[in-house]
Amino acid sequence: MDDRSRTWLVSIAMALCAAGVQAQERSMNVRQAPDTVFVQPVGTLMPELAGATATGENGRVGGELVFWGYRLGDGRPVYMFACAMLQDVNCEQRIQMICVDHTNVLRTESAGGNIVRRECRSVALLAPGNTSRGCIDTPENAPLTIGLVSCGGA
């Protein structure tokens, strides 16, 4: 194996390792509202959110937990979250990663919701005009852990 091939293999291995590490990091890149996940209004699922204002401060922890920011009627900021209850996903651990400092769990329960199961190949060829990049998205309904958290304090 020449140096160029070895460098290419090392960079692929590093990318795969980095993808695994990033899978459970907190990121603030969610644009979809909860109504893409739930067919009923969030105020029905979480009565505390009836009359709350969405802040647009939305994010995820890995691909299986998503959260949305709200300001309650009394001014307190909270996050509603939904975590796919999959065999290899520790929702309790991911819930604790929603806040940067300290996560206070206010409420949790189960509900059904719409998720997209994405299966990707590590190596794929793209035909002209194909934007899937080797991934297949399959929408499905799944059981979710949902709830509310607030941040800060001890």
Biotite code that builds the C-alpha atoms (Angstrom):
import biotite.structure as struc

atoms = struc.array([
    struc.Atom([0.000, 0.000, 0.000], chain_id="A", res_id=1, res_name="MET", atom_name="CA", element="C"),
    struc.Atom([1.490, 3.339, -0.992], chain_id="A", res_id=2, res_name="ASP", atom_name="CA", element="C"),
    struc.Atom([1.459, 6.501, 1.184], chain_id="A", res_id=3, res_name="ASP", atom_name="CA", element="C"),
    struc.Atom([-1.374, 8.082, -0.765], chain_id="A", res_id=4, res_name="ARG", atom_name="CA", element="C"),
    struc.Atom([-3.672, 5.061, -0.223], chain_id="A", res_id=5, res_name="SER", atom_name="CA", element="C"),
    struc.Atom([-2.690, 4.886, 3.456], chain_id="A", res_id=6, res_name="ARG", atom_name="CA", element="C"),
    struc.Atom([-3.506, 8.613, 3.908], chain_id="A", res_id=7, res_name="THR", atom_name="CA", element="C"),
    struc.Atom([-6.888, 8.117, 2.236], chain_id="A", res_id=8, res_name="TRP", atom_name="CA", element="C"),
    struc.Atom([-7.744, 5.147, 4.521], chain_id="A", res_id=9, res_name="LEU", atom_name="CA", element="C"),
    struc.Atom([-6.665, 7.067, 7.641], chain_id="A", res_id=10, res_name="VAL", atom_name="CA", element="C"),
    struc.Atom([-8.806, 10.057, 6.673], chain_id="A", res_id=11, res_name="SER", atom_name="CA", element="C"),
    struc.Atom([-11.852, 7.788, 6.128], chain_id="A", res_id=12, res_name="ILE", atom_name="CA", element="C"),
    struc.Atom([-11.291, 6.101, 9.507], chain_id="A", res_id=13, res_name="ALA", atom_name="CA", element="C"),
    struc.Atom([-10.966, 9.491, 11.203], chain_id="A", res_id=14, res_name="MET", atom_name="CA", element="C"),
    struc.Atom([-14.178, 10.695, 9.551], chain_id="A", res_id=15, res_name="ALA", atom_name="CA", element="C"),
    struc.Atom([-16.047, 7.590, 10.691], chain_id="A", res_id=16, res_name="LEU", atom_name="CA", element="C"),
    struc.Atom([-14.725, 7.984, 14.253], chain_id="A", res_id=17, res_name="CYS", atom_name="CA", element="C"),
    struc.Atom([-15.635, 11.672, 14.256], chain_id="A", res_id=18, res_name="ALA", atom_name="CA", element="C"),
    struc.Atom([-19.141, 10.823, 13.059], chain_id="A", res_id=19, res_name="ALA", atom_name="CA", element="C"),
    struc.Atom([-19.563, 8.459, 16.018], chain_id="A", res_id=20, res_name="GLY", atom_name="CA", element="C"),
    struc.Atom([-18.366, 11.093, 18.486], chain_id="A", res_id=21, res_name="VAL", atom_name="CA", element="C"),
    struc.Atom([-20.591, 13.793, 17.015], chain_id="A", res_id=22, res_name="GLN", atom_name="CA", element="C"),
    struc.Atom([-23.628, 11.507, 17.103], chain_id="A", res_id=23, res_name="ALA", atom_name="CA", element="C"),
    struc.Atom([-24.315, 12.433, 20.730], chain_id="A", res_id=24, res_name="GLN", atom_name="CA", element="C"),
    struc.Atom([-23.186, 16.061, 20.787], chain_id="A", res_id=25, res_name="GLU", atom_name="CA", element="C"),
    struc.Atom([-25.602, 18.933, 21.358], chain_id="A", res_id=26, res_name="ARG", atom_name="CA", element="C"),
    struc.Atom([-26.148, 21.050, 18.253], chain_id="A", res_id=27, res_name="SER", atom_name="CA", element="C"),
    struc.Atom([-28.499, 23.955, 17.593], chain_id="A", res_id=28, res_name="MET", atom_name="CA", element="C"),
    struc.Atom([-29.457, 23.203, 14.007], chain_id="A", res_id=29, res_name="ASN", atom_name="CA", element="C"),
    struc.Atom([-33.150, 22.194, 14.058], chain_id="A", res_id=30, res_name="VAL", atom_name="CA", element="C"),
    struc.Atom([-35.475, 24.274, 11.881], chain_id="A", res_id=31, res_name="ARG", atom_name="CA", element="C"),
    struc.Atom([-38.539, 22.004, 11.870], chain_id="A", res_id=32, res_name="GLN", atom_name="CA", element="C"),
    struc.Atom([-41.331, 22.769, 14.325], chain_id="A", res_id=33, res_name="ALA", atom_name="CA", element="C"),
    struc.Atom([-42.786, 20.060, 16.581], chain_id="A", res_id=34, res_name="PRO", atom_name="CA", element="C"),
    struc.Atom([-45.805, 19.797, 14.289], chain_id="A", res_id=35, res_name="ASP", atom_name="CA", element="C"),
    struc.Atom([-43.597, 17.815, 11.881], chain_id="A", res_id=36, res_name="THR", atom_name="CA", element="C"),
    struc.Atom([-43.282, 15.174, 14.621], chain_id="A", res_id=37, res_name="VAL", atom_name="CA", element="C"),
    struc.Atom([-46.700, 15.340, 16.304], chain_id="A", res_id=38, res_name="PHE", atom_name="CA", element="C"),
    struc.Atom([-50.146, 15.545, 14.738], chain_id="A", res_id=39, res_name="VAL", atom_name="CA", element="C"),
    struc.Atom([-51.609, 17.298, 17.788], chain_id="A", res_id=40, res_name="GLN", atom_name="CA", element="C"),
    struc.Atom([-50.625, 20.737, 19.135], chain_id="A", res_id=41, res_name="PRO", atom_name="CA", element="C"),
    struc.Atom([-47.828, 20.818, 21.718], chain_id="A", res_id=42, res_name="VAL", atom_name="CA", element="C"),
    struc.Atom([-50.251, 22.417, 24.204], chain_id="A", res_id=43, res_name="GLY", atom_name="CA", element="C"),
    struc.Atom([-52.274, 19.197, 24.075], chain_id="A", res_id=44, res_name="THR", atom_name="CA", element="C"),
    struc.Atom([-49.208, 17.015, 24.630], chain_id="A", res_id=45, res_name="LEU", atom_name="CA", element="C"),
    struc.Atom([-47.701, 19.299, 27.281], chain_id="A", res_id=46, res_name="MET", atom_name="CA", element="C"),
    struc.Atom([-50.394, 21.473, 28.913], chain_id="A", res_id=47, res_name="PRO", atom_name="CA", element="C"),
    struc.Atom([-47.643, 23.690, 30.351], chain_id="A", res_id=48, res_name="GLU", atom_name="CA", element="C"),
    struc.Atom([-46.981, 24.907, 26.795], chain_id="A", res_id=49, res_name="LEU", atom_name="CA", element="C"),
    struc.Atom([-50.541, 26.112, 26.157], chain_id="A", res_id=50, res_name="ALA", atom_name="CA", element="C"),
    struc.Atom([-50.054, 29.824, 25.482], chain_id="A", res_id=51, res_name="GLY", atom_name="CA", element="C"),
    struc.Atom([-46.232, 29.531, 25.513], chain_id="A", res_id=52, res_name="ALA", atom_name="CA", element="C"),
    struc.Atom([-44.169, 31.315, 22.874], chain_id="A", res_id=53, res_name="THR", atom_name="CA", element="C"),
    struc.Atom([-41.730, 29.399, 20.668], chain_id="A", res_id=54, res_name="ALA", atom_name="CA", element="C"),
    struc.Atom([-38.248, 30.943, 20.914], chain_id="A", res_id=55, res_name="THR", atom_name="CA", element="C"),
    struc.Atom([-36.770, 29.289, 17.823], chain_id="A", res_id=56, res_name="GLY", atom_name="CA", element="C"),
    struc.Atom([-33.906, 28.014, 19.989], chain_id="A", res_id=57, res_name="GLU", atom_name="CA", element="C"),
    struc.Atom([-34.129, 24.450, 18.717], chain_id="A", res_id=58, res_name="ASN", atom_name="CA", element="C"),
    struc.Atom([-31.552, 21.695, 18.607], chain_id="A", res_id=59, res_name="GLY", atom_name="CA", element="C"),
    struc.Atom([-30.708, 18.041, 18.826], chain_id="A", res_id=60, res_name="ARG", atom_name="CA", element="C"),
    struc.Atom([-28.538, 15.580, 20.693], chain_id="A", res_id=61, res_name="VAL", atom_name="CA", element="C"),
    struc.Atom([-27.558, 13.020, 18.110], chain_id="A", res_id=62, res_name="GLY", atom_name="CA", element="C"),
    struc.Atom([-30.063, 12.044, 15.496], chain_id="A", res_id=63, res_name="GLY", atom_name="CA", element="C"),
    struc.Atom([-32.573, 10.564, 17.929], chain_id="A", res_id=64, res_name="GLU", atom_name="CA", element="C"),
    struc.Atom([-33.362, 13.446, 20.330], chain_id="A", res_id=65, res_name="LEU", atom_name="CA", element="C"),
    struc.Atom([-34.675, 16.806, 19.212], chain_id="A", res_id=66, res_name="VAL", atom_name="CA", element="C"),
    struc.Atom([-35.698, 19.773, 21.390], chain_id="A", res_id=67, res_name="PHE", atom_name="CA", element="C"),
    struc.Atom([-37.585, 23.041, 20.908], chain_id="A", res_id=68, res_name="TRP", atom_name="CA", element="C"),
    struc.Atom([-37.310, 26.207, 23.008], chain_id="A", res_id=69, res_name="GLY", atom_name="CA", element="C"),
    struc.Atom([-40.332, 27.950, 24.542], chain_id="A", res_id=70, res_name="TYR", atom_name="CA", element="C"),
    struc.Atom([-40.994, 30.845, 26.881], chain_id="A", res_id=71, res_name="ARG", atom_name="CA", element="C"),
    struc.Atom([-43.826, 30.095, 29.306], chain_id="A", res_id=72, res_name="LEU", atom_name="CA", element="C"),
    struc.Atom([-46.506, 32.656, 30.168], chain_id="A", res_id=73, res_name="GLY", atom_name="CA", element="C"),
    struc.Atom([-44.603, 33.553, 33.370], chain_id="A", res_id=74, res_name="ASP", atom_name="CA", element="C"),
    struc.Atom([-41.417, 34.225, 31.348], chain_id="A", res_id=75, res_name="GLY", atom_name="CA", element="C"),
    struc.Atom([-39.495, 31.046, 32.253], chain_id="A", res_id=76, res_name="ARG", atom_name="CA", element="C"),
    struc.Atom([-37.585, 29.421, 29.378], chain_id="A", res_id=77, res_name="PRO", atom_name="CA", element="C"),
    struc.Atom([-38.099, 25.672, 28.846], chain_id="A", res_id=78, res_name="VAL", atom_name="CA", element="C"),
    struc.Atom([-37.368, 23.081, 26.191], chain_id="A", res_id=79, res_name="TYR", atom_name="CA", element="C"),
    struc.Atom([-39.773, 20.438, 24.966], chain_id="A", res_id=80, res_name="MET", atom_name="CA", element="C"),
    struc.Atom([-37.977, 17.312, 23.773], chain_id="A", res_id=81, res_name="PHE", atom_name="CA", element="C"),
    struc.Atom([-38.759, 14.125, 21.859], chain_id="A", res_id=82, res_name="ALA", atom_name="CA", element="C"),
    struc.Atom([-36.426, 11.129, 21.899], chain_id="A", res_id=83, res_name="CYS", atom_name="CA", element="C"),
    struc.Atom([-36.879, 8.010, 19.771], chain_id="A", res_id=84, res_name="ALA", atom_name="CA", element="C"),
    struc.Atom([-37.070, 4.959, 22.027], chain_id="A", res_id=85, res_name="MET", atom_name="CA", element="C"),
    struc.Atom([-34.675, 2.752, 20.115], chain_id="A", res_id=86, res_name="LEU", atom_name="CA", element="C"),
    struc.Atom([-32.740, -0.194, 21.518], chain_id="A", res_id=87, res_name="GLN", atom_name="CA", element="C"),
    struc.Atom([-29.311, 1.440, 21.222], chain_id="A", res_id=88, res_name="ASP", atom_name="CA", element="C"),
    struc.Atom([-30.360, 4.971, 22.328], chain_id="A", res_id=89, res_name="VAL", atom_name="CA", element="C"),
    struc.Atom([-30.077, 6.092, 25.953], chain_id="A", res_id=90, res_name="ASN", atom_name="CA", element="C"),
    struc.Atom([-32.715, 8.845, 26.082], chain_id="A", res_id=91, res_name="CYS", atom_name="CA", element="C"),
    struc.Atom([-32.023, 9.653, 29.756], chain_id="A", res_id=92, res_name="GLU", atom_name="CA", element="C"),
    struc.Atom([-28.382, 10.395, 28.969], chain_id="A", res_id=93, res_name="GLN", atom_name="CA", element="C"),
    struc.Atom([-29.271, 12.520, 25.940], chain_id="A", res_id=94, res_name="ARG", atom_name="CA", element="C"),
    struc.Atom([-31.921, 14.489, 27.854], chain_id="A", res_id=95, res_name="ILE", atom_name="CA", element="C"),
    struc.Atom([-29.193, 15.580, 30.283], chain_id="A", res_id=96, res_name="GLN", atom_name="CA", element="C"),
    struc.Atom([-27.244, 17.021, 27.327], chain_id="A", res_id=97, res_name="MET", atom_name="CA", element="C"),
    struc.Atom([-30.011, 19.429, 26.225], chain_id="A", res_id=98, res_name="ILE", atom_name="CA", element="C"),
    struc.Atom([-28.714, 22.222, 28.474], chain_id="A", res_id=99, res_name="CYS", atom_name="CA", element="C"),
    struc.Atom([-25.162, 23.529, 28.452], chain_id="A", res_id=100, res_name="VAL", atom_name="CA", element="C"),
    struc.Atom([-24.941, 23.900, 32.238], chain_id="A", res_id=101, res_name="ASP", atom_name="CA", element="C"),
    struc.Atom([-27.515, 21.815, 34.148], chain_id="A", res_id=102, res_name="HIS", atom_name="CA", element="C"),
    struc.Atom([-30.682, 20.107, 32.901], chain_id="A", res_id=103, res_name="THR", atom_name="CA", element="C"),
    struc.Atom([-33.704, 19.983, 35.215], chain_id="A", res_id=104, res_name="ASN", atom_name="CA", element="C"),
    struc.Atom([-36.270, 17.434, 34.040], chain_id="A", res_id=105, res_name="VAL", atom_name="CA", element="C"),
    struc.Atom([-39.726, 18.878, 34.705], chain_id="A", res_id=106, res_name="LEU", atom_name="CA", element="C"),
    struc.Atom([-41.829, 16.158, 33.060], chain_id="A", res_id=107, res_name="ARG", atom_name="CA", element="C"),
    struc.Atom([-41.497, 13.021, 30.927], chain_id="A", res_id=108, res_name="THR", atom_name="CA", element="C"),
    struc.Atom([-43.992, 10.666, 29.338], chain_id="A", res_id=109, res_name="GLU", atom_name="CA", element="C"),
    struc.Atom([-44.446, 8.559, 26.219], chain_id="A", res_id=110, res_name="SER", atom_name="CA", element="C"),
    struc.Atom([-46.177, 9.465, 22.976], chain_id="A", res_id=111, res_name="ALA", atom_name="CA", element="C"),
    struc.Atom([-46.207, 8.335, 19.387], chain_id="A", res_id=112, res_name="GLY", atom_name="CA", element="C"),
    struc.Atom([-44.639, 10.538, 16.754], chain_id="A", res_id=113, res_name="GLY", atom_name="CA", element="C"),
    struc.Atom([-43.343, 10.716, 13.213], chain_id="A", res_id=114, res_name="ASN", atom_name="CA", element="C"),
    struc.Atom([-39.668, 10.016, 12.703], chain_id="A", res_id=115, res_name="ILE", atom_name="CA", element="C"),
    struc.Atom([-37.468, 9.511, 9.658], chain_id="A", res_id=116, res_name="VAL", atom_name="CA", element="C"),
    struc.Atom([-35.208, 6.486, 9.736], chain_id="A", res_id=117, res_name="ARG", atom_name="CA", element="C"),
    struc.Atom([-32.107, 7.289, 7.677], chain_id="A", res_id=118, res_name="ARG", atom_name="CA", element="C"),
    struc.Atom([-29.914, 4.479, 6.409], chain_id="A", res_id=119, res_name="GLU", atom_name="CA", element="C"),
    struc.Atom([-26.679, 5.523, 4.757], chain_id="A", res_id=120, res_name="CYS", atom_name="CA", element="C"),
    struc.Atom([-23.943, 3.618, 3.021], chain_id="A", res_id=121, res_name="ARG", atom_name="CA", element="C"),
    struc.Atom([-20.410, 4.529, 3.952], chain_id="A", res_id=122, res_name="SER", atom_name="CA", element="C"),
    struc.Atom([-19.395, 4.541, 0.275], chain_id="A", res_id=123, res_name="VAL", atom_name="CA", element="C"),
    struc.Atom([-21.837, 5.552, -2.450], chain_id="A", res_id=124, res_name="ALA", atom_name="CA", element="C"),
    struc.Atom([-21.780, 6.649, -6.048], chain_id="A", res_id=125, res_name="LEU", atom_name="CA", element="C"),
    struc.Atom([-23.974, 9.559, -7.068], chain_id="A", res_id=126, res_name="LEU", atom_name="CA", element="C"),
    struc.Atom([-25.631, 9.799, -10.408], chain_id="A", res_id=127, res_name="ALA", atom_name="CA", element="C"),
    struc.Atom([-26.067, 13.287, -11.898], chain_id="A", res_id=128, res_name="PRO", atom_name="CA", element="C"),
    struc.Atom([-28.960, 15.037, -10.151], chain_id="A", res_id=129, res_name="GLY", atom_name="CA", element="C"),
    struc.Atom([-29.018, 12.587, -7.201], chain_id="A", res_id=130, res_name="ASN", atom_name="CA", element="C"),
    struc.Atom([-28.841, 14.469, -3.896], chain_id="A", res_id=131, res_name="THR", atom_name="CA", element="C"),
    struc.Atom([-29.429, 11.583, -1.457], chain_id="A", res_id=132, res_name="SER", atom_name="CA", element="C"),
    struc.Atom([-25.686, 11.020, -0.988], chain_id="A", res_id=133, res_name="ARG", atom_name="CA", element="C"),
    struc.Atom([-26.098, 7.290, -0.421], chain_id="A", res_id=134, res_name="GLY", atom_name="CA", element="C"),
    struc.Atom([-28.898, 7.621, 2.152], chain_id="A", res_id=135, res_name="CYS", atom_name="CA", element="C"),
    struc.Atom([-32.459, 6.344, 2.129], chain_id="A", res_id=136, res_name="ILE", atom_name="CA", element="C"),
    struc.Atom([-35.009, 8.159, 4.341], chain_id="A", res_id=137, res_name="ASP", atom_name="CA", element="C"),
    struc.Atom([-38.016, 6.129, 5.504], chain_id="A", res_id=138, res_name="THR", atom_name="CA", element="C"),
    struc.Atom([-40.787, 7.966, 7.406], chain_id="A", res_id=139, res_name="PRO", atom_name="CA", element="C"),
    struc.Atom([-42.478, 5.955, 10.165], chain_id="A", res_id=140, res_name="GLU", atom_name="CA", element="C"),
    struc.Atom([-44.465, 6.341, 13.360], chain_id="A", res_id=141, res_name="ASN", atom_name="CA", element="C"),
    struc.Atom([-42.551, 5.366, 16.503], chain_id="A", res_id=142, res_name="ALA", atom_name="CA", element="C"),
    struc.Atom([-42.815, 5.513, 20.289], chain_id="A", res_id=143, res_name="PRO", atom_name="CA", element="C"),
    struc.Atom([-41.085, 8.567, 21.744], chain_id="A", res_id=144, res_name="LEU", atom_name="CA", element="C"),
    struc.Atom([-40.088, 9.766, 25.179], chain_id="A", res_id=145, res_name="THR", atom_name="CA", element="C"),
    struc.Atom([-41.298, 13.366, 25.373], chain_id="A", res_id=146, res_name="ILE", atom_name="CA", element="C"),
    struc.Atom([-41.061, 15.964, 28.095], chain_id="A", res_id=147, res_name="GLY", atom_name="CA", element="C"),
    struc.Atom([-40.037, 19.376, 29.368], chain_id="A", res_id=148, res_name="LEU", atom_name="CA", element="C"),
    struc.Atom([-36.747, 20.553, 30.842], chain_id="A", res_id=149, res_name="VAL", atom_name="CA", element="C"),
    struc.Atom([-35.396, 23.818, 32.182], chain_id="A", res_id=150, res_name="SER", atom_name="CA", element="C"),
    struc.Atom([-31.755, 24.821, 32.302], chain_id="A", res_id=151, res_name="CYS", atom_name="CA", element="C"),
    struc.Atom([-29.534, 26.135, 35.080], chain_id="A", res_id=152, res_name="GLY", atom_name="CA", element="C"),
    struc.Atom([-29.306, 25.758, 38.810], chain_id="A", res_id=153, res_name="GLY", atom_name="CA", element="C"),
    struc.Atom([-28.166, 22.679, 40.648], chain_id="A", res_id=154, res_name="ALA", atom_name="CA", element="C"),
])
